């Protein structure tokens, strides 16, 4: 279940080994992305594209909606 979290909590989770996934379109990811983030565009988010994720580590999914 998705849970919104604050920036401070994100930083703490990343320090503890969480995985960071950006679901932005590929072009937007190329232009600017968070350091250490893995790109899996939302329209490509499938069981196959997420197979490499480690299920024993927390996962942070990020999408910046500037509209």
Secondary structure, 3 states (H helix, E strand, C coil): CCCCCCHHHHHHHHHCCCEEEECCCHHHHHHCCCCCCEECCHHHCCCCCCCCCCCCCCEEEECCCCC
